[in-house]
Amino acid sequence: MEELEALKEAAKEDPSYVYGEDSIETPLGDFVRVKSLRGSRHRWYDEMEEIYKSPSGRLYALPWQRGHTESQENEYQPENAFEVEAYEVTVTRYREKKNG
């Protein structure tokens, strides 16, 4: 839990952690961002998560909300950070079969 608290504190001090458009490897304290994810899309905002890797190799998600217009501010939620784990997903897709 020590790492999680350190990440929360670093995120509170530097809200620029939310900008997935920046270099994906932008550090946040001793943590390195490894992925920027968009979750559910709502009328006025998108739910986002920035995934960071700690020095020990553990992964943490920092949730935030990206406003769709200049009237909707981005909402930062470092206090809601949580530990995550990576997993693989197999996806089957279909395409037109070519004759011959």
Helices and strands as residue ranges (DSSP letters): H 2-13, G 15-18, E 27-28, E 31-41, E 45-53, E 59-67, E 75-76, G 78-80, E 82-84
